[in-house]
Amino acid sequence: MSNATLYTMPGTCALAPNIAVAWLNAPVTIKTMERGDHKKDPYLSINPKGKVPALQFDDGDVLTEAAAILAYLGAKYGKEDYARNQKLGRKEAEALSYMTSEVHAAYGPHFAVQTFADSDSAQKEIKAKTYEKLAKHYERLESNLAAAGDWYLKDRSFADAFLYVLTRWIELTPLSIDNYPNLKKHRARMEADEGVKLALQRQNMEPLSSPGK
Ligand SMILES: N[C@@H](CCC(=O)N[C@@H](CS)C(=O)NCC(=O)O)C(=O)O
């Protein structure tokens, strides 16, 4: 029986908690909205920020912010086999804060440059700076992953779920995943995972990596 509903939309960072739900086999219903429905009622009365993800509990309480939802899911449904030891837990919190509040936030002008400047020339300049900034973030993610191995924090964690979102979003930018070979392999590794496949399906999304690549 489901205890809560996770609201998602195709292509969004809600994929990270959606993957976590699949990995934990947590009793959470995934509700994938069509783009646009997030700015209308009834969703706005669930999350007035008009963004996904949001986790609504059966008592009506709502938790937003991907990092907070992931922390909740791990604390509530994490099992021993998930290697959720203390060190991994605090490193996971650090990685998720970085990925959500720095890297995701740096995507702001990519997704909505019109909220940063009006003129074409200013928007062009802002976008160019945005991709420079994002390249630095991807370099950091790449070198952290190279040092850790297959998973961002050595053992698989929710940081991998969010990293996967970021390795998908790079395709929306002029940057190329080919410049980040460890991130590229990570993306393919995630897409071979049954939980990730299920989460993609539940969020009406397709994998990006071709087999063998
Ligand atoms: N700080 C929030 C950001 C959530 C966010 O920006 N979600 C995006 C999808 S990745 C969204 O709903 N965008 C829709 C919009 O702003 O119209 C979090 O980490 O959960």
The ligand as an SDF file (V2000), in Angstrom:
LIG
                    3D

 20 19  0  0  0  0  0  0  0  0999 V2000
   15.2740   23.5080   -5.5610 N   0  0  0  0  0  0  0  0  0  0  0  0
   14.3190   22.6240   -6.1550 C   0  0  0  0  0  0  0  0  0  0  0  0
   14.2610   22.9110   -7.6380 C   0  0  0  0  0  0  0  0  0  0  0  0
   13.1100   22.2270   -8.2860 C   0  0  0  0  0  0  0  0  0  0  0  0
   13.0330   22.6010   -9.7610 C   0  0  0  0  0  0  0  0  0  0  0  0
   13.5920   23.5990  -10.2300 O   0  0  0  0  0  0  0  0  0  0  0  0
   12.3060   21.7670  -10.4850 N   0  0  0  0  0  0  0  0  0  0  0  0
   12.1490   21.9970  -11.9000 C   0  0  0  0  0  0  0  0  0  0  0  0
   12.3150   20.6960  -12.6420 C   0  0  0  0  0  0  0  0  0  0  0  0
   13.9590   20.0650  -12.5240 S   0  0  0  0  0  0  0  0  0  0  0  0
   10.7580   22.4880  -12.1970 C   0  0  0  0  0  0  0  0  0  0  0  0
    9.7950   22.0210  -11.6370 O   0  0  0  0  0  0  0  0  0  0  0  0
   10.6520   23.4270  -13.1290 N   0  0  0  0  0  0  0  0  0  0  0  0
    9.3990   23.8590  -13.5990 C   0  0  0  0  0  0  0  0  0  0  0  0
    9.2990   25.3320  -13.6900 C   0  0  0  0  0  0  0  0  0  0  0  0
   10.0950   26.0360  -13.0080 O   0  0  0  0  0  0  0  0  0  0  0  0
    8.4100   25.7760  -14.4080 O   0  0  0  0  0  0  0  0  0  0  0  0
   14.7010   21.1730   -5.8860 C   0  0  0  0  0  0  0  0  0  0  0  0
   15.9010   20.8850   -5.7470 O   0  0  0  0  0  0  0  0  0  0  0  0
   13.8000   20.3330   -5.7820 O   0  0  0  0  0  0  0  0  0  0  0  0
  1  2  1  0
  2  3  1  0
  2 18  1  0
  3  4  1  0
  4  5  1  0
  5  6  2  0
  5  7  1  0
  7  8  1  0
  8  9  1  0
  8 11  1  0
  9 10  1  0
 11 12  2  0
 11 13  1  0
 13 14  1  0
 14 15  1  0
 15 16  2  0
 15 17  1  0
 18 19  2  0
 18 20  1  0
M  END
$$$$
